[in-house]
């Protein structure tokens, strides 16, 4: 089950009480105080685990509390510190207190202290004085800290696929990665985001995210709405997946409507580096002309993509992707326009190299 938002209560441990104790030995009538200090309460940490990509494990457990510190002992022995509570979350988890962002957990294996445990109380050995040789007082431990927090997950991926329902995003990610999403010929087959690792060669690869199809008004909450648009905010490069076979909505109109939804949701998201994939090109007549016209619409010049041994279809690669120059992502033009077919796997192998080149 994919879960990307939960509310939980976290609490650090209470400090253990100090001990009231006196030294007792043979032939020692009045031994001095020897009560030890209480142990500190356990701390609460958030730890990022790269092996998980959902908050589903929190659905059945709302309270997450560290252990209390142990009481102080005799003979000046301090109590044991309470056991820490380690809360494991996937990369991209944000922790909110109310509406305020408190923690942003991104790096794998990152461990962040969230709540400090209460200090243990002092034993009576600390309260001996010239006028009070037998103190019978010891401190209580300090209380721990409790907070109600909301965990929000924003998936972290290198490439984010954006498109209307039934554009072929799930088929594409299943073809070129290890993801195994549900695939069917109807809209909204994909109800949760899918992550897939794309292996280009033995040493190179990247992470791809497929989010549920966007419809008009998604930025205002329609369809699956902004609950999943947020998952492409952290991606490095967007890949617009357009259905070249649609008769009711051409690829230019698909592209314009998708960009409009992204701009409404987040200007930062709309300004990310991007490329365009013209899917289902194997069932379209005159795909060369369609690609040329679309490149002209984007003020690009179509060219043969011979650098990646593609099938004889026209496409476009940004010059920075075909040469050994450092990528420049300040330009607002597309990094690539590539006709392909996720079903017949036409150009999908070359797509891996194109996407790898597009990453900063």
C-alpha positions in Angstrom: 0.0 0.0 0.0 1.3 3.4 -0.9 0.8 6.1 1.8 2.3 9.6 1.5 0.7 11.4 4.5 0.3 10.4 8.1 -0.1 12.1 11.5 1.9 10.6 14.4 2.7 11.5 18.0 6.4 11.4 19.0 7.7 11.6 22.6 11.1 11.5 24.2 11.7 9.5 27.4 11.4 10.9 30.9 14.5 11.2 33.0 14.9 8.7 35.8 14.6 9.8 39.4 17.7 10.3 41.6 18.3 7.8 44.4 18.2 8.5 48.2 20.7 6.1 49.7 23.3 6.1 52.5 26.5 4.2 52.7 26.1 1.1 54.8 29.3 -0.8 56.0 30.3 -2.7 59.0 31.7 -0.5 61.8 30.5 2.6 59.9 27.7 4.0 62.0 26.8 7.0 59.9 27.9 6.5 56.3 27.4 9.5 54.0 24.8 9.8 51.2 25.6 7.7 48.1 22.5 7.9 46.0 23.2 7.9 42.2 21.7 10.1 39.5 18.8 8.9 37.4 19.5 8.1 33.7 18.5 10.5 31.0 15.4 9.7 29.0 15.7 8.3 25.5 15.9 10.6 22.5 13.8 10.5 19.3 15.6 10.3 15.9 14.4 10.3 12.3 16.5 8.1 10.1 16.3 8.0 6.3 16.1 4.5 4.8 16.6 4.1 1.0 14.9 0.7 1.0 11.4 2.1 1.5 9.3 4.5 -0.5 6.0 4.7 1.4 4.7 5.8 4.9 2.4 2.7 5.1 4.2 1.3 8.2 2.9 4.2 10.2 -0.8 3.6 9.5 -1.3 1.2 12.4 1.1 2.9 14.9 0.3 6.4 15.9 2.4 6.8 19.1 6.2 6.6 18.9 7.9 7.0 22.3 11.4 6.6 23.6 12.0 4.7 26.8 12.3 6.4 30.2 15.6 6.6 32.0 16.3 4.2 34.9 16.4 5.4 38.5 19.7 6.0 40.1 21.2 3.3 42.3 23.1 2.9 45.5 26.9 3.4 45.8 26.7 6.4 43.5 25.6 4.3 40.5 23.9 6.2 37.8 20.7 4.9 36.2 20.8 3.6 32.6 19.8 6.0 29.8 16.5 5.3 28.2 16.5 3.5 24.9 16.3 5.9 21.9 13.4 5.7 19.5 14.6 5.5 15.8 11.8 6.4 13.4 12.6 5.1 9.9 11.3 7.1 7.0 11.8 7.0 3.2 13.9 9.7 1.4 11.9 12.8 0.7 9.9 12.8 3.9 9.0 16.2 5.3 8.0 16.6 8.9 5.5 19.3 9.8 4.4 20.8 13.1 1.1 22.3 12.3 1.6 24.0 8.9 5.3 24.8 9.5 8.0 22.6 7.9 10.2 21.3 10.7 12.5 18.7 9.1 13.2 17.9 5.5 14.8 14.4 5.3 16.4 13.8 1.9 19.8 12.1 2.2 19.9 8.2 2.6 21.2 7.0 6.0 20.7 10.6 7.4 19.8 10.6 11.1 18.4 13.7 12.7 17.7 14.3 16.4 14.1 15.3 16.7 13.4 15.3 20.5 15.9 15.2 23.4 15.1 13.0 26.3 14.5 14.5 29.8 17.5 14.9 32.1 17.8 12.4 34.9 17.4 13.7 38.5 20.3 14.1 40.8 20.8 11.6 43.7 21.0 12.7 47.3 24.9 12.6 47.2 24.7 16.0 45.5 22.9 17.6 48.4 25.3 17.0 51.2 26.5 20.1 52.9 28.2 21.2 56.1 24.9 21.8 57.8 23.1 18.8 56.2 25.2 15.6 56.4 22.3 13.2 55.8 20.2 14.7 53.0 17.0 12.8 52.3 16.2 14.6 49.1 16.8 13.6 45.5 15.6 15.1 42.3 12.9 13.7 40.1 13.8 13.3 36.4 12.6 15.9 34.0 9.7 15.1 31.7 10.3 14.2 28.1 8.9 16.2 25.1 5.8 15.2 23.1 4.8 16.5 19.7 2.1 15.8 17.2 3.7 15.9 13.7 2.6 15.3 10.2 4.8 13.3 7.8 4.5 14.2 4.1 6.3 12.2 1.5 7.6 13.7 -1.7 9.3 11.0 -3.7 12.8 11.7 -4.9 13.6 10.6 -8.5 15.9 11.7 -11.3 13.3 11.6 -14.0 9.6 12.3 -13.6 7.0 11.1 -16.1 4.1 13.6 -16.7 1.1 12.9 -18.9 -2.6 12.5 -19.2 -4.3 9.2 -18.1 -3.7 6.3 -20.5 -0.8 8.0 -22.2 1.4 4.9 -21.7 3.5 6.1 -18.8 3.2 2.9 -16.8 3.9 0.7 -19.9 7.0 2.8 -20.5 8.4 2.6 -17.0 7.7 -1.2 -16.9 9.6 -1.5 -20.2 12.8 0.3 -19.3 13.0 -0.2 -15.6 12.5 -2.8 -12.9 9.1 -1.3 -11.9 6.0 -3.6 -12.2 3.0 -1.2 -12.2 -0.6 -2.2 -13.0 -1.3 -1.8 -16.7 -4.6 -1.7 -18.5 -6.4 0.1 -21.4 -8.4 2.5 -19.3 -7.9 5.8 -17.6 -6.5 6.0 -14.0 -5.1 2.5 -14.1 -2.2 4.0 -12.0 -3.6 5.2 -8.7 -0.3 5.6 -6.8 3.2 6.7 -7.9 5.6 4.0 -9.2 9.3 4.1 -8.8 11.7 2.2 -11.1 15.4 1.9 -11.4 16.6 2.2 -15.0 19.9 0.5 -15.7 21.8 1.9 -18.6 24.9 -0.2 -18.3 26.9 -1.9 -15.6 27.9 1.4 -14.0 25.2 3.9 -14.9 21.5 4.2 -14.1 18.9 6.5 -12.7 15.6 6.5 -10.8 12.3 7.2 -12.7 8.9 8.1 -11.2 5.6 7.5 -12.8 2.7 9.4 -11.2 -1.0 9.0 -11.8 -2.3 10.7 -14.9 -3.0 14.4 -14.7 -6.3 15.9 -15.8 -7.3 19.5 -16.3 -7.9 21.1 -12.9 -5.4 18.8 -11.2 -3.7 21.8 -9.6 -7.0 22.7 -8.0 -7.5 19.2 -6.7 -9.5 17.6 -9.5 -8.9 13.9 -10.2 -6.1 12.7 -8.1 -5.0 16.3 -8.0 -2.1 17.9 -6.1 -1.8 14.8 -3.8 0.4 13.3 -6.5 1.7 16.4 -8.3 3.9 17.0 -5.3 5.8 13.8 -6.1 7.5 15.3 -9.1 8.6 18.5 -7.3 12.0 16.9 -6.4 12.7 15.3 -9.8 15.7 16.7 -11.7 14.2 16.4 -15.2 10.6 16.1 -16.4 9.6 13.9 -19.3 6.2 14.8 -20.8 4.6 11.6 -22.2 2.2 12.6 -25.0 -0.1 10.1 -26.7 0.6 10.6 -30.4 -2.3 8.4 -31.4 -5.1 10.5 -29.8 -7.5 11.9 -32.3 -9.6 14.0 -29.9 -6.6 15.9 -28.4 -3.4 16.5 -30.5 0.1 16.4 -29.0 0.4 20.2 -29.1 -2.8 20.7 -27.0 -1.8 17.9 -24.6 1.5 19.6 -24.0 0.0 23.0 -23.5 -2.6 21.7 -21.0 0.0 19.7 -19.0 2.3 22.7 -18.8 -0.6 24.9 -17.7 -1.4 22.6 -14.8 2.3 22.5 -13.7 2.5 26.3 -13.8 -0.6 26.6 -11.7 0.7 24.2 -9.2 4.2 25.4 -8.9 6.2 27.8 -11.1 9.4 26.2 -9.8 8.1 22.8 -11.1 7.2 24.3 -14.5 10.7 25.7 -14.9 12.5 22.4 -14.5 14.5 21.0 -17.4 12.3 18.9 -19.5 12.0 16.7 -22.6 9.1 15.4 -24.6 8.2 11.7 -25.5 5.8 11.1 -28.4 4.5 7.7 -27.4 2.5 5.2 -29.5 4.3 6.4 -32.6 4.2 2.9 -34.2 0.4 3.3 -34.8 0.6 6.8 -36.2 0.9 7.6 -39.9 3.6 10.1 -41.0 5.2 10.3 -37.5 8.1 12.2 -39.2 5.9 15.1 -40.1 4.2 15.1 -36.7 7.6 15.3 -35.0 8.8 18.0 -37.3 5.6 20.1 -36.7 5.9 19.6 -32.9 9.5 20.7 -32.9 8.6 23.8 -34.9 5.9 24.5 -32.4 8.6 24.4 -29.6 10.8 26.6 -31.8 13.2 23.7 -32.3 14.7 22.2 -35.4 14.1 18.5 -35.9 17.2 16.4 -36.8 18.2 12.8 -37.1 19.1 11.2 -33.8 22.0 9.2 -35.2 24.0 9.5 -32.0 21.9 6.8 -30.3 21.3 4.5 -33.3 17.6 5.2 -33.4 15.1 3.8 -35.8 14.7 6.1 -38.9 12.3 8.6 -37.2 13.0 12.3 -36.8 13.6 13.7 -33.4 15.4 16.4 -31.6 18.3 16.5 -29.1 19.5 19.6 -27.5 23.1 20.3 -28.7 24.4 20.0 -25.1 23.2 16.3 -25.1 24.9 15.4 -28.4 28.2 17.0 -27.6 30.6 16.6 -24.7 29.9 20.1 -23.3 28.6 20.7 -19.8 24.8 20.7 -19.7 23.2 24.1 -19.5 19.8 23.9 -18.0 19.0 27.6 -17.9 17.4 27.5 -21.3 13.7 26.9 -21.4 13.8 24.8 -24.6 13.2 21.1 -24.5 16.2 18.9 -24.0 14.8 16.3 -26.3 11.8 15.4 -28.4 11.7 11.7 -29.0 9.1 9.5 -30.9 8.9 6.0 -29.4 6.6 3.1 -28.6 6.5 1.7 -25.1 4.6 -1.4 -26.3 6.8 -2.4 -29.3 9.9 -1.0 -27.5 10.8 1.2 -30.5 13.5 3.6 -29.4 13.1 2.7 -25.7 16.7 1.4 -25.4 18.0 4.7 -26.9 15.7 6.6 -24.5 17.8 5.3 -21.5 20.9 7.0 -22.9 19.0 10.2 -23.8 17.6 10.5 -20.3 21.0 9.7 -18.7 22.6 12.5 -20.8 19.8 14.9 -19.7 20.6 14.5 -16.0 22.7 17.3 -14.5 
